Amino acid sequence: MISAPLWPPTKKGSYMGKVVFGGGVSAISGKVSGTVYARNKGGAYARNFAVPTNPNTQAQLDARDRLTQMSNEWRALAQAVQDAWAAWALTHPILDRLGAAIKLSAHGAFVKININRDLAGDATAHGTIPADPTFVAAIIDNSTALDADISDNVIEIALGAGALADQILAIFASPAVSAGVNNTLAAERLVEVHTLTAGEITAVKFDIRAAWAARFGGLAGLAGKKIIVNCYQYDEGQFASPTKVSGSIVA
């Protein structure tokens, strides 16, 4: 997202072992029977499946409500509209966790696109078939480290040559982690959907501190820790591949 522990910590009693692929198998992801397969900085690994806790956070409840709402809207669509979504889904596969192209069902495509639209504040009618997105390269300058400064009270991300006002970015960030950690995907959370302003284009940077603090707390006492951020450009109900930036928190 590094060389640290060979495997991540697991719940007490969960066995974890490394996996070396061969015999025509190059990757496994997800749960097979009672074993979960995944990958981290130490390579591929397997562990016993443990039933996750369900804290029923507000974010989880909101997500379930959105799914219910979208499913109800789908059932209310005319057959011709559902058929149009089916045709769109056939020609617009998505990439799964292993990078393989998979085709969503018409219902799955409708739900995915419209949850993305709502997330981005896109007022397009939910029944509308999306056009192909136009994604721009180099919105984020990933050659410049994220600036996380306790005294200035900022978490600033540098903009690249492709940045323009009104572009929409979904910002997924990690909490503060140890400096040697580079893979935080499992811990990253959506902190905000950010629309770039003319002032930010002029400044060639934008600040996510308030949104990050609302999710993870303040920066005080975290000097030397690291924050990792993945930025996804939004267009037509879809998100581009992320641009990753990171930086150490300074006092």
N, C-alpha and C positions, 0 to 999 in steps of 0.2 A: 505496500500500500502501500531478513533481517536475521541476526543470529542470536537467538535467546534460548529459552527452554525448548526441548525437543517436542514437548506436547503441552497444551494449555491445561490449567487446573480443571478438574471435573468434580461433580458432586461426590461426596463420600460413598465409596462402594462401587463407583463406576470404573470399570477397567478400560484403559486406553492403550492401543498399540499402533505402531507405524505400519503403513501399507506400502509395498513395492509392487507396482503393476506389471503384468506380463501376460503371455498367453492370449494376446489379442485384446486384453482389457487395458485401456489407457487411463480411465478415470471413472470414479463412482462418486455420486453425491446423493445425500438423503438417507432415508431409513429403509433397510432391507431386513425383514423379520424383526429381531430384537437388537440389531446393530445399526448404528448411525455412522455414515461415512462422510468425511469432510476433509478440508485442507487448511493448513495454516503455514506460517513461515518455516516450520520444521519439515513440511512436506505433507503427504496424505496420511490420514490416521483414521482409526475406527474406535468407537467406544460403545458401551452398552447404552441402550435407550433408557432415559429416565423421564417419567411424566413431568412436563413442566408445570410450574405453579401458574395459577391464573389470578393475578392480583386485581383484575377488573378495573384497570386504570381508566381515566376519562378518555384517553386516546384510543384504547381498545374498544370501549363502548361506542365512541364516535365512528370508528371503522366498521363495526358491526351494523350500526344504523345506516351507514352509507351503502353497504352491501345490500341490506334489506330494501332500501329505497330504490336502488338501481334495478334490483330484480323485479320489484313491483312495476317500475316504469317499463322494463323490457316486456313483461307480459301484456302491458296495455298497448304496445305498438301494433300497428297494422301489419299484416303478414308481408305485404310488399316491402315495408321498411325493414322487417326482420330479414327478408331475403337479401336486401341490399347490404346489410351488415354481414351476412354470411359470405357474400361474394367478396366483400372487402377483406374479411379475415383470411380467406383462401390465398390472397395475393400479398398479404402483409404479415409474414411470420415474425415471431419475436425470438430473441436468444434466451435460452435457459441458463442455469447456473454453470453449465459446462461449455457454454458457447455454441450449443447446437440449436439450429433453427427449428422451432415448433410452431404449429398452426393452432391458434385459439379457436374455440367455437364461436359462433356468432354472438351468443350471450356473453361469453368471456371477453370478446373484443369490445362489446358495448360497455360492459362494466369497467374494464380497464381504462378505456379512452375517456369515459365520462368522469370517473374518479379523478383522473389526471386533470381534466378540464376544471373541475371544481376546486381541486388543490391549487391550481394556478390562477383562480379567479376569472376563468374564461367563461363568458356568458353565452357561448354557442349553444343552441338548442340541443338537447341530449340525443335527439333522433337523427341529427345531421351526420352524414358520413364524413369522416375527416379527409382532408386533402393530404398529399404527401408533405411532410415537414421540410422547412428550409433551415438547416442548421448552419451556424457560422463557426469557422475555426478561430482559435486564439482569442476567445472572449476573456479567458483567465490566463494570466501570465504565470505559468507553473514553473518558470525558471527563477521566480522570486519567492522567497520564503514568506509564509504567513507571518504577519506582525502582531504578536500577542504581548501587550505591554501593560503591566499592572499599574504603573504610575500614570501613564496616559489614559488608562482605562479603555483600551481599544483592542479589537481583534480584526485586523484589516487584511483584506485580500486584494492583491494587485491585479489590475485589469490589463488585458492584452490589446493588440492592435485591432482585433475584430469586435471589440466592445462598442455597443451603441445604446443610446437611451431607449428605454422601453423593452429591452430584451428581458426575458423572464428566466430566472435561475432557481432551481430547487437546491437548497443548501443542506447537505447532510454532514453533520460534524460528530466527532468523537468527544467524549469527556476528556479531561486532562489525564494523560497516560505517561508512563515512564519514558524517558528519552530514547531508550533502545527499541521501543515498540514501533512497528511500521504497519502492521495489519490490524486495523480496528473495525473492519466492516460489520462484524457482529454487534459491536457496541455503538456504532454510529446511529444517530437519530436525526430526523428532519427537524431543523431548528427554525427555518423560515423559507417561504417562497418570496424571492426578492426581485423586484422590478428595478432595473438600473435607471438612475436619474441623470439628467444633463450635468448636474453638479458633480456626480460621481465619475462621469466620463471625463470631465475636466480635471478632476483630482487624480484620475487614473487608479482609483481604489474605492472599495466600499467596506463598511464596518458592520460586522455581525455580532458585536459584543453583547448588545442588549438581548438579542434573540438567543445567543448561546447561554447567557447568564440565566435567562428565564427557564431554560431546559436543565442546565447543569449547575447553576450557582455562580458566584463571583470568582474573580481571578486571584483574590488575596490569598497568600500563602502557597501559591502553586508555582513559584519561580523554579525553573529548571525542568518542569514537566513539558509535555508536547501536546499539541492539538492537531488533529488530522481532519481535513475537510474535503469532501467530494462535491463538486458543483455540476449540476445537470441542466443544460439548456432545454427550455420548453418550447414546443410549437405544435399546433394542430393535434392536441391531445396526446402528444408523445414526447419522450425525453431522449436527448442524445446521450451517447456514452459520456461518463463523467470525466472531468478534469480534476486531478488530485493535487492539493497543496497541503503543506504542513509547516509548522514552525514551533520553536521553543518559547515558552513563556518567560519573559524577562521582568525584572523588578523595576 
